[in-house]
């Protein structure tokens, strides 16, 4: 995995590029723009076939749409999508299946996969994920597959979702040693709230060899004061009570410092190639009463590698008054609302022992 999309760009390969969209749902060669009916048919009625007849699909409430069924070997290079309404970002589940496995390797709410977990747009300008005005979602994680890949979107909401999408991929044999192959995985979990004095678990029960490549947290604050003292901990290859990798605080892990607080500005958003506090939702003094944050870190130059197993946690920990400890403050557990998306590559196309139960609409609800 390179850290630059320009590396090797001038080199030629034997790969061929294909793309799946509502205008070419099979990705077949010479099959784009052939639709005679679709969501754009009325608007294009004076133009005819080939003129934006099928730019999107509609997914009725409670139904699942298959976005792509691909035959390999190949590698997905880019996903783009947008929806109407934006409420669909937390009301739909994106799933990806590799090699005809029954269980998905990826199962994440659509918005959280693109670092927009609060049904409100936030700009993201990073290397593998870009979210652009107003809800244009892009992902560039390389997703290799040997024989088959399937991508679906389930609409759990009570209204029809309109989805525009494009999935760009290459068809070519993989040159690397087959024993070193790794498949892309992503899991979503939510603690709503974190039980007092406990931790939020991002991953648990992952077995096999692989490397952890990214974290997105949608963090809702339920207590006054600073909320981000919690440490990110990575338990690798048999770690039990104590982890091999232990961070020093939540804002530190995401590349910030000192509470993300620039004097005179307060919480200050930033978005960089590998880490960011991309979203700050401040209370409005009425119905949006809680502070909410979105933050990401991509372990691309610094993947966390494991050989046998992996568990990842974060503490819900804040700052309170000292209460006689000789300091003006103390660390105190909080019970915040934490939703996490954990991304990793694994030497297996599915990970049944680690995948949490599929969330329902009430599990996903922004409240």
C-alpha positions as CSV (number, residue, x, y, z in Angstrom):
1,X,0.0,0.0,0.0
2,X,1.5,3.4,-1.0
3,X,0.8,6.7,0.7
4,X,0.7,8.6,-2.6
5,X,-1.8,8.1,-5.5
6,X,0.9,9.3,-7.9
7,X,3.3,6.5,-7.1
8,X,3.6,4.3,-10.2
9,X,1.1,6.3,-12.1
10,X,3.2,6.4,-15.3
11,X,3.5,2.6,-15.3
12,X,1.5,0.4,-17.6
13,X,-0.3,-2.8,-16.5
14,X,-2.5,-5.4,-18.0
15,X,-5.6,-4.2,-16.1
16,X,-8.8,-2.9,-17.6
17,X,-11.1,-0.4,-16.0
18,X,-14.8,-0.9,-15.5
19,X,-17.5,1.1,-13.7
20,X,-20.9,0.2,-12.2
21,X,-23.6,2.9,-11.9
22,X,-27.3,3.3,-12.5
23,X,-26.3,4.0,-16.1
24,X,-24.4,0.7,-16.3
25,X,-25.6,-1.6,-13.5
26,X,-23.5,-4.6,-14.7
27,X,-20.3,-2.7,-15.5
28,X,-20.1,-4.5,-18.8
29,X,-18.0,-3.2,-21.7
30,X,-20.0,-1.0,-24.1
31,X,-23.1,-1.2,-21.9
32,X,-23.2,2.4,-20.4
33,X,-26.1,4.8,-21.1
34,X,-28.3,2.2,-22.7
35,X,-31.4,2.6,-20.4
36,X,-34.8,3.4,-21.9
37,X,-36.4,4.0,-18.5
38,X,-35.2,5.3,-15.2
39,X,-35.3,8.1,-12.7
40,X,-34.3,10.7,-15.4
41,X,-36.6,9.5,-18.2
42,X,-39.2,12.3,-17.8
43,X,-36.6,15.0,-17.6
44,X,-34.8,13.6,-20.7
45,X,-38.0,12.9,-22.6
46,X,-37.1,15.4,-25.4
47,X,-33.5,14.1,-25.7
48,X,-33.9,10.3,-26.0
49,X,-31.8,7.3,-25.2
50,X,-28.3,8.0,-24.0
51,X,-29.1,11.3,-22.4
52,X,-29.3,10.7,-18.6
53,X,-32.2,8.4,-18.6
54,X,-31.0,6.5,-15.5
55,X,-28.8,8.6,-13.3
56,X,-30.0,7.1,-10.0
57,X,-32.0,4.4,-8.4
58,X,-34.8,4.5,-5.8
59,X,-34.7,2.2,-2.8
60,X,-38.1,1.8,-1.1
61,X,-38.4,1.7,2.7
62,X,-37.3,-1.6,4.1
63,X,-35.7,-2.9,0.9
64,X,-32.1,-3.7,0.0
65,X,-30.6,-2.7,-3.4
66,X,-27.7,-4.6,-4.9
67,X,-25.3,-1.9,-6.3
68,X,-22.7,-4.2,-7.8
69,X,-22.0,-7.9,-8.4
70,X,-18.5,-8.3,-9.8
71,X,-16.5,-11.2,-11.0
72,X,-12.8,-11.1,-10.4
73,X,-10.0,-11.1,-10.0
74,X,-10.0,-7.4,-9.5
75,X,-9.8,-4.4,-7.2
76,X,-12.3,-1.7,-6.4
77,X,-10.5,1.6,-6.6
78,X,-13.2,4.3,-6.0
79,X,-16.7,4.6,-4.6
80,X,-18.8,7.8,-5.1
81,X,-22.4,8.3,-4.0
82,X,-24.9,10.8,-2.8
83,X,-28.5,10.5,-1.5
84,X,-31.7,12.3,-1.1
85,X,-32.6,12.9,1.6
86,X,-29.5,13.4,3.8
87,X,-31.4,11.6,6.6
88,X,-30.5,8.5,4.7
89,X,-26.9,8.7,5.9
90,X,-27.8,7.1,9.3
91,X,-30.8,5.2,8.0
92,X,-29.1,3.0,5.5
93,X,-26.5,0.2,5.8
94,X,-23.7,-0.2,3.4
95,X,-22.5,-3.8,3.0
96,X,-19.7,-5.5,1.1
97,X,-19.2,-9.2,0.5
98,X,-16.0,-10.8,-0.8
99,X,-15.7,-14.2,-2.5
100,X,-19.3,-15.2,-2.1
101,X,-19.1,-15.2,1.7
102,X,-22.4,-15.3,3.5
103,X,-21.3,-12.6,6.0
104,X,-20.3,-9.1,4.9
105,X,-16.8,-7.9,5.5
106,X,-18.2,-4.3,5.6
107,X,-21.4,-3.3,7.4
108,X,-21.5,0.4,8.2
109,X,-24.1,3.2,8.1
110,X,-23.6,5.0,4.8
111,X,-22.7,8.4,6.4
112,X,-20.3,6.9,9.0
113,X,-18.4,5.1,6.2
114,X,-17.7,8.6,4.7
115,X,-17.0,10.3,8.1
116,X,-20.5,12.0,8.2
117,X,-22.3,10.2,11.0
118,X,-24.7,12.9,12.2
119,X,-27.0,13.4,9.1
120,X,-25.4,16.8,8.7
121,X,-22.8,17.6,6.0
122,X,-19.2,18.0,7.0
123,X,-16.3,18.6,4.6
124,X,-13.6,15.8,4.7
125,X,-10.4,16.3,2.7
126,X,-8.3,13.2,3.3
127,X,-6.4,10.8,1.2
128,X,-8.8,7.8,1.3
129,X,-12.1,9.6,2.0
130,X,-13.5,12.9,0.7
131,X,-16.9,14.3,1.5
132,X,-17.7,17.3,-0.6
133,X,-20.6,19.8,-0.9
134,X,-23.3,18.9,-0.4
135,X,-23.0,15.3,0.4
136,X,-20.8,14.0,-2.4
137,X,-19.1,11.0,-0.8
138,X,-15.9,9.4,-2.1
139,X,-13.8,6.5,-0.9
140,X,-10.5,5.4,-2.3
141,X,-9.7,2.4,-0.1
142,X,-8.3,-0.3,-2.4
143,X,-10.5,-3.4,-2.1
144,X,-9.1,-6.4,-3.9
145,X,-11.2,-9.5,-4.6
146,X,-10.2,-12.9,-6.0
147,X,-13.4,-14.3,-7.6
148,X,-16.4,-12.2,-6.5
149,X,-17.5,-8.9,-4.9
150,X,-21.0,-7.8,-4.0
151,X,-22.0,-4.4,-2.6
152,X,-25.5,-3.6,-1.3
153,X,-27.3,-0.8,0.5
154,X,-30.2,-1.5,2.8
155,X,-32.8,1.2,3.5
156,X,-33.9,0.9,7.1
157,X,-35.8,4.1,7.1
158,X,-39.5,4.7,6.5
159,X,-39.1,6.7,3.3
160,X,-37.8,6.0,-0.2
161,X,-34.1,6.9,-0.7
162,X,-32.8,8.1,-4.0
163,X,-29.2,7.0,-4.6
164,X,-26.7,8.3,-7.2
165,X,-23.6,6.1,-7.2
166,X,-20.6,5.0,-9.2
167,X,-18.2,2.2,-8.3
168,X,-14.9,2.2,-10.3
169,X,-12.8,-1.0,-10.4
170,X,-10.0,-2.8,-12.3
171,X,-10.0,-6.3,-13.6
172,X,-6.6,-7.9,-13.5
173,X,-4.9,-10.9,-11.8
174,X,-3.2,-10.0,-8.5
175,X,0.6,-10.2,-8.8
176,X,1.4,-10.4,-5.1
177,X,1.9,-13.7,-3.3
178,X,-1.5,-15.2,-2.6
179,X,-0.5,-16.0,0.9
180,X,-0.1,-12.3,1.6
181,X,-3.5,-11.3,0.3
182,X,-5.7,-9.2,2.6
183,X,-9.4,-8.2,2.3
184,X,-10.9,-4.9,3.3
185,X,-13.1,-4.9,6.4
186,X,-15.1,-2.2,8.2
187,X,-17.3,-2.6,11.3
188,X,-19.6,-0.2,13.1
189,X,-20.4,-0.2,16.8
190,X,-22.3,2.2,19.1
191,X,-22.4,2.6,22.8
192,X,-25.5,4.7,23.5
193,X,-24.4,5.6,26.1
194,X,-21.1,4.1,27.3
195,X,-22.0,2.5,30.7
196,X,-20.4,4.6,33.5
197,X,-16.8,3.5,34.2
198,X,-16.7,1.2,31.1
199,X,-15.1,1.6,27.7
200,X,-16.4,1.7,24.2
201,X,-15.2,-1.3,22.1
202,X,-14.3,-0.6,18.4
203,X,-13.2,-4.1,17.6
204,X,-13.2,-7.4,19.4
205,X,-12.7,-11.0,18.4
206,X,-10.8,-10.3,15.1
207,X,-8.8,-13.5,14.4
208,X,-6.0,-13.8,11.8
209,X,-3.3,-11.7,10.4
210,X,-3.8,-8.2,9.1
211,X,-3.4,-4.5,9.6
212,X,-5.6,-1.8,11.1
213,X,-6.0,1.2,8.8
214,X,-8.6,3.6,10.2
215,X,-10.9,5.0,12.8
216,X,-13.9,7.3,12.6
217,X,-15.7,8.3,15.7
218,X,-19.1,10.1,15.9
219,X,-19.0,11.3,19.5
220,X,-22.0,12.9,21.4
221,X,-21.2,14.5,24.7
222,X,-23.5,13.9,27.7
223,X,-21.5,15.6,30.5
224,X,-20.3,19.2,31.0
225,X,-16.6,20.0,30.7
226,X,-13.9,18.5,28.5
227,X,-14.8,15.0,27.3
228,X,-11.7,13.7,25.4
229,X,-9.2,12.3,28.0
230,X,-9.9,8.7,27.0
231,X,-7.1,6.6,25.7
232,X,-7.2,4.5,22.5
233,X,-5.9,1.0,23.2
234,X,-4.8,-1.7,20.8
235,X,-4.6,-5.2,22.1
236,X,-2.5,-7.3,19.7
237,X,-1.7,-11.0,19.4
238,X,-2.8,-12.3,22.8
239,X,-2.7,-9.2,24.9
240,X,-5.1,-9.6,27.8
241,X,-5.4,-7.0,30.6
242,X,-2.9,-4.5,29.1
243,X,-2.5,-3.4,25.5
244,X,0.6,-3.2,23.4
245,X,-0.3,0.2,22.1
246,X,-1.8,2.8,24.5
247,X,-2.4,6.4,23.5
248,X,-2.4,9.4,25.7
249,X,-5.8,10.9,25.0
250,X,-8.6,11.1,22.5
251,X,-7.5,14.4,20.8
252,X,-3.9,13.2,20.8
253,X,-4.8,10.1,18.8
254,X,-6.6,12.2,16.2
255,X,-3.5,14.4,15.9
256,X,-4.8,17.4,17.9
257,X,-3.8,18.8,21.3
258,X,-5.1,20.6,24.3
259,X,-8.8,19.8,23.9
260,X,-8.9,21.0,20.2
261,X,-9.3,24.4,21.9
262,X,-7.7,27.4,20.1
263,X,-7.9,30.3,22.6
264,X,-10.5,32.8,21.5
265,X,-12.0,30.2,19.1
266,X,-12.9,27.2,21.2
267,X,-13.2,23.9,19.4
268,X,-11.6,24.2,16.0
269,X,-12.2,21.9,13.1
270,X,-9.5,20.6,10.8
271,X,-9.2,18.1,7.9
272,X,-5.9,16.7,6.7
273,X,-4.8,13.8,4.6
274,X,-4.6,11.3,7.5
275,X,-6.4,12.8,10.5
276,X,-9.0,15.4,11.4
277,X,-11.7,16.8,13.6
278,X,-13.9,17.4,10.7
279,X,-17.2,18.1,12.4
280,X,-18.3,20.2,15.4
281,X,-22.0,20.5,16.0
282,X,-22.6,23.0,18.8
283,X,-25.8,23.3,20.9
284,X,-28.4,25.6,19.5
285,X,-30.0,26.5,22.9
286,X,-33.2,24.7,22.0
287,X,-33.6,21.1,20.6
288,X,-30.1,20.4,19.5
289,X,-29.0,20.5,23.1
290,X,-25.8,18.3,23.0
291,X,-22.4,18.9,21.5
292,X,-21.5,16.4,18.8
293,X,-18.2,15.7,17.1
294,X,-16.8,13.7,14.1
295,X,-13.2,12.8,13.9
296,X,-11.0,10.4,11.8
297,X,-7.5,9.0,11.7
298,X,-6.2,6.9,8.9
299,X,-3.2,4.6,9.6
300,X,-1.9,4.6,6.0
301,X,1.8,5.5,6.6
302,X,1.6,3.8,10.0
303,X,-0.7,0.7,9.8
304,X,-1.1,-1.2,13.0
305,X,-0.1,-4.8,12.1
306,X,-1.1,-7.9,13.9
307,X,-0.4,-11.6,13.4
308,X,-3.1,-13.5,15.4
309,X,-5.8,-11.2,16.8
310,X,-6.9,-7.7,17.5
311,X,-9.1,-5.8,20.0
312,X,-9.5,-2.0,20.1
313,X,-11.1,0.2,22.8
314,X,-11.5,3.8,23.7
315,X,-12.3,5.2,27.2
316,X,-15.2,7.6,27.8
317,X,-13.2,9.9,30.1
318,X,-13.5,13.6,30.9
319,X,-12.4,16.2,33.3
320,X,-14.1,17.1,36.6
321,X,-13.4,19.2,39.7
322,X,-10.5,18.0,41.9
323,X,-12.5,17.2,45.1
324,X,-9.7,17.2,47.6
325,X,-6.9,15.6,45.5
326,X,-4.8,18.7,45.7
327,X,-5.5,19.6,42.1
328,X,-8.2,21.8,40.5
329,X,-9.3,18.9,38.4
330,X,-9.5,15.1,38.2
331,X,-10.2,12.5,35.5
332,X,-13.7,11.2,35.7
333,X,-15.6,8.6,33.6
334,X,-18.4,9.8,31.4
335,X,-21.3,8.2,29.7
336,X,-21.1,9.6,26.2
337,X,-22.7,8.4,23.0
338,X,-19.9,6.9,20.9
339,X,-20.4,5.4,17.5
340,X,-17.2,4.0,15.8
341,X,-16.2,2.8,12.4
342,X,-13.1,0.6,12.4
343,X,-11.4,-0.2,9.2
344,X,-8.8,-3.0,8.7
345,X,-7.4,-5.5,6.2
346,X,-7.5,-9.2,7.2
347,X,-6.2,-12.4,5.6
348,X,-9.8,-13.7,5.3
349,X,-12.7,-12.4,3.3
350,X,-15.0,-12.4,6.3
351,X,-14.7,-12.4,10.1
352,X,-17.8,-14.0,11.6
353,X,-16.5,-14.2,15.1
354,X,-15.9,-10.5,15.4
355,X,-18.9,-9.0,13.5
356,X,-21.4,-7.4,15.9
357,X,-25.2,-7.9,15.3
358,X,-26.5,-5.9,12.4
359,X,-27.9,-2.6,13.9
360,X,-31.6,-1.7,13.6
361,X,-33.0,1.7,12.8
362,X,-33.3,2.6,16.5
363,X,-29.6,1.6,17.1
364,X,-28.7,4.0,14.3
365,X,-30.9,6.9,15.2
366,X,-29.4,10.3,15.7
367,X,-30.9,11.6,19.0
